[in-house]
Amino acid sequence: MSKGDLPSVKVGTRKSQLAMIQTNHVIDRLKSHHGEDAFNFEVVSMETIGDKILDKSLAKIGEKNLFTKELETALHVGEIDMIVHSLKDLPTTLAPDFEIGAILPRESPFDAVVMRKDHQEAGLTRLEELPANSRVGTSSLRRVAQLTRKYPHLVLESIRGNLNTRFRKLDEEKQFDAIILAEAGVVRMGWADRVSSILADPSTCLYAVGQGALAVETRVGDSRTLDLLRPLCHEETVLRCLAERCFLKKLEGGCSTPVGVFSSFSPSNLTITGRVLSLDGTEEVSSSKCIDFTEDESGGYSGEAIDLACLNGDIADSPRMKLSAQLGFDLALSVLDKGAGRLLKESKATIAQQIAESPQSKPPSLSLNGHSNGGSLEVSA
């Protein structure tokens, strides 16, 4: 049978080099499970709002799903069958006809420090080694708030663009002394040797919800695509990321709110820590929750948490999954009880005011059946 005669599967993705690498990784995993000649996989790439607007920080653009709207429009009308995402870019609330069909094994969830080449060659590896007023680039309010709190001698500034662009701004244009990126993305690009140090200490910097994991978005009820994706799901990653996403969803957090998480898993339990900060990092609220699956697997979760943050129902159809969702929900209630609601409200109000005062108009919004997506995760490399 020729390639043209094989059943076609169209896979949507952004156009960046990293997005293409991630998409081809998913396709390779699908081929390893279903055979090289079972399907004709076609990659359909496109630019999104977040890719086009590079002169503003992500929070100040004013859109909730910056890196998904155009792709979801194509998915909605049937031009593509699935979308490969970095899970941290995927909102916790999707339009009613979309869901997460697979979450692949998580790579490092941590943030990485990338020193400028001359600093790296001089032996600098850690942020505390940089001199006062050194410029550190990141696109994440979460990182800015936490690192400003930990390293007040540094100047945290916004950096936009794909990874190639950010490395050029760092090394060639020397706009920054260091940049902070998701370690997983740097490693996927084959640039692990540029990682100077890892921000793995939870007291320094919690990572973004879902960071390090890849997810595949599908249409609800598309049984062929869902069956195709099912072997790719990784239980530990799904359990951890489900708790993280339910935490963020209950908080109604997103790009305009500094929110970080840390989760750990063993066969018998799941632990998650959440942190909400003020934009300037001077205030923070944090809490931790743990669940023992061996004691609680029989049930005990509330109905409100069983939203599952858009995860396909078949994947989440187990007590462990629902308990993980409940864990994230309970963690959100815990930080809200400690005053996180005020910090979230103030952060959103500040960002909204900055957007309103921006000389550039807000980009046009794409909608699906009049539905406005919300609960966007942190969208940063």
C-alpha positions in Angstrom: 0.0 0.0 0.0 1.4 3.4 -1.0 1.6 6.2 1.6 -1.2 8.0 -0.2 -3.5 5.1 0.4 -2.9 5.0 4.2 -5.5 6.5 6.6 -4.6 10.1 7.0 -4.0 11.8 10.4 -3.4 15.5 10.3 -1.4 16.8 13.3 -1.5 20.5 14.1 1.3 22.5 15.7 3.0 25.9 15.9 5.7 26.7 13.5 8.7 27.1 15.9 11.5 24.6 15.8 10.8 23.4 19.3 7.1 22.9 18.4 8.0 20.9 15.4 10.5 18.7 17.4 7.8 18.0 19.9 5.2 17.2 17.3 7.6 14.8 15.5 8.3 13.1 18.9 4.6 12.5 19.3 4.3 11.1 15.8 7.3 8.8 16.4 5.6 7.5 19.5 2.4 6.8 17.6 4.3 5.0 14.9 6.2 2.9 17.5 2.8 1.8 19.0 0.8 1.4 15.8 3.5 0.6 13.2 5.4 2.6 10.6 2.9 2.0 7.8 -0.4 2.1 9.7 -1.2 5.8 9.1 0.0 8.7 6.9 0.8 11.4 9.4 0.7 15.0 8.0 2.1 17.9 10.0 0.0 21.1 9.7 1.9 24.1 11.2 0.6 27.7 11.8 1.4 30.9 13.6 -0.7 31.9 16.6 -1.3 35.3 18.2 1.4 34.6 20.7 3.9 34.0 17.9 3.0 37.1 16.1 3.0 39.7 18.9 6.6 39.9 20.2 6.8 43.5 21.5 4.7 42.9 24.6 5.0 40.6 27.6 2.6 37.7 27.4 0.5 38.9 30.3 0.0 42.3 28.7 -1.2 41.1 25.4 -4.6 40.5 27.0 -5.5 37.2 25.3 -6.1 34.0 27.4 -5.1 31.3 25.0 -2.3 32.9 23.1 -0.8 29.8 21.5 -3.9 27.7 20.9 -6.7 29.7 19.2 -5.7 29.4 15.6 -5.0 25.7 16.0 -8.3 25.1 17.8 -10.1 26.8 15.0 -8.6 24.4 12.5 -9.4 21.5 14.8 -13.0 22.7 15.1 -13.6 22.7 11.4 -11.9 19.4 10.8 -8.8 20.7 9.0 -6.6 18.8 11.6 -7.3 15.8 13.8 -5.2 16.7 16.8 -2.9 19.4 18.2 0.4 18.8 20.0 1.0 21.3 22.9 3.4 21.9 25.7 0.9 21.2 28.4 1.8 24.4 30.2 0.5 26.4 27.2 -2.9 24.6 27.2 -5.7 26.4 29.1 -7.5 24.6 32.0 -10.8 25.4 30.4 -11.4 24.5 26.7 -14.3 25.0 24.4 -17.0 22.3 25.0 -16.0 20.3 21.9 -12.3 19.9 22.8 -10.5 17.7 25.3 -7.1 16.4 26.2 -6.7 13.0 24.5 -3.2 12.1 25.8 -0.5 13.4 28.2 2.9 11.9 27.5 5.7 11.1 30.0 6.9 14.2 31.7 10.5 15.4 31.2 12.1 17.8 33.6 9.5 20.3 35.0 12.2 22.7 36.3 13.3 26.1 35.1 16.9 26.4 33.8 19.4 29.2 34.1 21.2 29.9 30.8 24.2 32.2 31.2 25.4 34.4 28.4 28.3 32.6 26.7 31.0 34.9 28.0 29.7 34.4 31.6 29.5 30.7 31.0 33.0 30.6 29.8 34.1 32.6 32.8 32.6 29.8 35.0 29.4 31.6 36.2 26.6 29.0 36.7 24.2 30.4 39.3 22.1 33.5 39.6 23.6 34.5 42.9 27.0 34.7 41.2 25.9 37.5 38.9 26.9 41.1 39.9 24.3 43.6 41.0 21.9 45.0 38.4 22.6 42.1 36.0 19.8 41.7 33.5 17.9 38.4 33.5 15.3 37.7 30.8 12.1 35.7 31.2 8.6 35.8 29.8 7.0 34.5 33.0 5.4 36.6 35.8 5.8 33.5 38.0 9.5 33.5 37.6 9.8 37.2 38.0 7.9 37.2 41.3 9.8 34.3 42.8 13.3 35.3 41.5 12.9 39.0 42.5 12.1 37.7 46.0 15.1 35.5 46.1 17.6 37.6 44.2 16.8 41.3 44.7 20.1 42.4 43.3 19.1 41.2 39.8 16.9 43.1 37.2 14.3 40.8 35.8 13.1 41.8 32.3 10.7 40.5 29.7 12.1 38.5 26.8 9.9 37.2 23.9 10.4 35.1 20.8 11.2 31.4 20.1 14.2 29.8 21.7 16.4 30.6 18.7 15.5 34.3 19.0 16.1 34.3 22.8 19.5 32.8 22.5 20.4 35.4 19.9 19.3 38.2 22.2 21.4 36.6 24.9 24.6 35.8 23.2 24.9 38.0 20.1 23.0 41.1 21.0 24.0 40.8 24.7 20.7 42.2 25.9 20.8 40.0 29.0 23.4 38.4 31.3 21.2 35.3 31.6 17.8 34.0 30.6 15.5 31.6 32.4 13.8 28.9 30.3 12.0 25.6 30.8 14.8 23.0 31.0 12.7 20.5 29.0 12.5 22.8 26.0 16.2 23.5 26.0 17.0 19.8 26.2 14.6 18.9 23.4 16.3 21.5 21.2 19.6 19.6 21.8 21.2 22.4 23.8 21.6 20.8 27.1 25.2 22.0 27.3 23.9 25.6 27.6 22.1 24.9 30.8 24.2 26.5 33.5 22.1 25.5 36.5 18.6 24.2 37.4 16.2 25.9 39.7 15.2 22.7 41.4 14.9 24.0 45.0 11.2 24.5 45.8 12.1 27.3 48.2 13.6 29.3 45.3 11.2 28.7 42.3 8.2 26.5 41.8 7.6 25.6 38.2 4.6 26.2 36.0 1.5 23.9 36.0 2.1 21.1 33.5 5.7 22.2 32.6 7.8 19.5 31.0 4.9 17.5 29.7 3.4 17.2 26.2 -0.3 17.0 25.6 -2.5 16.2 22.6 -5.8 18.0 22.2 -8.6 16.4 20.2 -12.3 16.8 19.4 -14.7 15.4 21.9 -16.2 12.1 20.6 -13.5 11.6 17.9 -13.1 7.9 18.8 -10.6 7.1 16.1 -8.2 9.8 17.2 -8.7 9.0 20.9 -8.1 5.3 20.3 -4.9 6.2 18.4 -3.6 8.3 21.3 -4.5 6.1 24.2 -1.2 4.1 24.4 0.7 7.4 24.7 -0.8 8.3 28.1 1.6 8.0 31.1 -0.2 7.5 34.4 2.2 9.2 36.8 2.4 12.3 34.6 -1.4 12.4 34.2 -1.9 12.1 38.0 0.6 14.9 38.8 -0.5 17.2 36.0 -4.2 16.6 36.7 -3.7 17.8 40.3 -1.7 20.8 39.1 -4.3 21.8 36.5 -7.3 21.4 38.9 -5.4 23.6 41.4 -4.9 26.3 38.8 -8.4 26.0 37.5 -10.0 26.5 40.9 -7.8 29.6 41.4 -8.8 30.9 37.9 -5.1 31.6 37.4 -3.3 32.2 34.2 -0.7 34.5 32.5 -1.6 37.5 34.6 -1.1 35.6 38.0 2.2 34.4 39.5 1.3 30.8 40.4 3.8 28.0 40.8 3.6 24.3 41.7 5.7 21.3 42.8 4.4 17.8 42.7 5.9 14.4 43.6 4.6 10.8 43.1 5.1 7.4 44.5 3.1 4.3 43.8 1.1 4.9 47.0 0.8 8.7 47.3 0.8 12.0 45.5 2.0 15.3 47.0 1.6 18.8 45.6 2.7 22.2 46.8 1.2 25.4 45.4 2.3 29.0 45.7 0.6 32.3 44.8 2.6 35.5 44.8 2.2 39.2 44.3 3.5 40.6 41.1 6.6 42.1 42.8 7.2 39.0 44.9 7.0 40.8 48.2 4.0 38.6 49.3 3.4 34.9 48.9 0.9 32.3 50.1 1.8 28.6 49.8 0.4 25.3 51.0 1.0 21.6 50.5 -1.4 18.6 50.3 -0.8 14.8 50.1 -3.1 11.9 49.4 -2.4 8.2 50.2 -4.0 6.2 47.4 -3.8 3.0 49.5 -6.1 4.5 52.1 -8.4 6.8 50.0 -8.7 4.9 46.7 -12.3 3.8 47.6 -13.6 7.4 47.1 -14.1 10.4 49.2 -13.9 13.1 46.5 -16.3 15.9 46.0 -18.4 16.5 42.8 -17.0 20.0 42.3 -13.5 18.8 41.5 -14.5 16.1 39.1 -14.2 18.5 36.2 -10.9 17.0 35.4 -9.6 20.1 33.7 -10.6 18.9 30.2 -9.0 15.5 30.4 -10.7 12.8 28.4 -13.2 10.9 30.6 -11.9 7.4 29.6 -8.3 8.4 30.7 -9.6 9.8 34.0 -12.0 7.0 34.7 -10.3 5.7 37.9 -10.5 6.5 41.6 -6.8 7.6 41.5 -7.5 10.2 38.8 -10.5 11.6 40.5 -8.6 11.7 43.8 -5.8 13.6 42.1 -8.3 16.1 40.8 -9.7 16.5 44.3 -6.2 17.0 45.7 -5.6 20.0 43.4 -9.0 21.4 44.2 -8.3 21.1 48.0 -4.9 22.7 47.6 -6.6 25.7 45.9 -9.0 26.0 48.8 -6.2 25.9 51.2 -4.3 28.8 49.6 -7.5 30.8 49.2 -8.2 30.4 52.9 -4.8 31.9 53.5 -5.4 35.0 51.5 -4.3 34.0 48.0 -7.6 35.4 46.5 -6.5 39.0 47.3 -3.1 38.5 45.6 -4.8 37.0 42.5 -7.3 39.8 42.3 -4.6 42.5 42.6 -2.4 40.9 40.0 -5.3 40.6 37.5 -6.3 44.2 38.2 -2.8 45.5 37.7 -2.3 43.6 34.4 -5.7 44.7 33.1 -4.8 48.3 33.8 -1.5 48.0 32.0 -3.4 46.5 29.0 -5.9 49.3 29.0 -3.1 51.9 29.1 -1.2 50.2 26.3 -0.9 52.4 23.1 -1.5 49.3 20.9 -5.0 47.9 20.6 -5.8 44.4 21.7 -5.4 41.8 19.0 -8.6 40.5 17.4 -10.1 37.5 19.3 -10.9 34.2 17.6 -13.9 32.5 19.2 -15.4 29.0 18.8 -19.2 29.0 18.8 -19.1 32.2 20.9 -17.2 30.4 23.6 -14.3 32.3 25.3 -11.6 30.1 26.5 -10.3 30.8 30.0 -8.0 29.6 32.7 -4.9 29.9 30.5 -1.7 28.4 31.8 1.6 30.1 31.8 2.8 30.3 28.2 6.6 30.6 28.2 9.6 28.7 27.1 
